[in-house]
């Protein structure tokens, strides 16, 4: 386990925007409670509370990855009206203590969904 620091900073802040994720013409997540995770020089990522996502459209897969800063990530495939986006969602279900804030949240790959839109809340 690595701790974020000056050589690899990670910040988590509440988003001031409404975030909507669409796939195959359907809203699969819609929230005003997203978190923005900014890790080192990577693009910021929205983490959306599970309660604000259509979990009935997501099926957990066997795919998993490990981040030395955040922990083990689980993945989900989105299925909407016959169209699938494999491993389009990831979640740190038991993140390392320094990343506890993202527990219970989901992130979406922008290139595997139709859109991730952030508009003023």
N, C-alpha and C positions, 0 to 999 in steps of 0.2 A: 504494500500500500504506500502510495506517495502522497504527500501533502502539498497542495497548491502553494506556490510561493513566487518570489520575484522572477525565477527562471521559467516558471510555467503558471502564470496567474489564471485563476478561475473565479469569476464573480457570478452571483445569482441575484437578480433583482426582479421585482414585480413589473410586469409589462403595464404600460399606461394605455395599451391599445386592446381593442377587441380582436381576437384571433379566430379565424374560421378556416377549416380545412375541408376541401371538397374532393370527391373522387367519384368518377362516373356520373356526374351531375347531382350527387347527393352530398349534403353537409354531413361529414362524419365526426366533426368536432367544432364546437362553438363556445368560446369562453371570453370572459372579461377578467379571468383570474390566472392567466398564463404567467409563467416565469420566463425570464430571458437568461440563458446561460451563455456567458462569454468566456471561452477557453482560449488562452494564449492568442495566437493570430488567426484562429479559425473563425468562420462566419458565426454570428450569434445564432442560437437555437432556441425556439420556443418550446417550453415544456408545459403541457396542458393537463390539468387535473383529469383523472380518469372519469370522474362524475360528469364531466362536460364533453365526453366523447361517446359515440355510439358503439359501445363495446360488443354489442350483439353482431356487429359487422366485422369484428376482428377475431381471428383464430390464432392462438399461440402456435408457434412453430418450434422445431427442435434447434434452430439456429441460435447461437449465443456468441458473445464476444466479451473480452475483458479489457477494461481501462484501468491502468494502475492508479488513477486519481479518483475515479467514480465507482468502480467495482465491476460486477458481472451484469451484462445487459441481456435481457430477453427480447425476443422479436415476435411480431404479429403480422399476419397477412390480412389485408383488407379484402372483403368480398362484397361487391354491390352489383345486383342484377346480372349475374353471370360473368362479370369482369373481376379479375383479381390483381392485386399488387403485392407480390410476395415480399415478405420481410420489410414492409413499408413503414412499420412502426417499431420503435424500440423503447424500452423502459428499464430503468435500474430499480428493480423491485426491492432490493435490500442494499442501497448504496452505502459506501463508506461513510463514517461519521461526518467528515468535512462536507459531504454532499447531501446530507440528510434532507435538505429542503426539496430535492427532486423526487423523493419517495412518493409513490402514488401518482406520478405524472407520466405522460407519454410524449414522445417526440416523433415527428414525421419526416421522412426523407422527401425533400421538395421535388426531386425528379421521379418519385414513385406515386405521387398524387397529382390531381389536376391543378390544385392551387393551395397555397397557404397565404391567406390575406390578412393583413393587419391594418385596421382602420381606427380612427379616434374612437375611444370608448364613450 
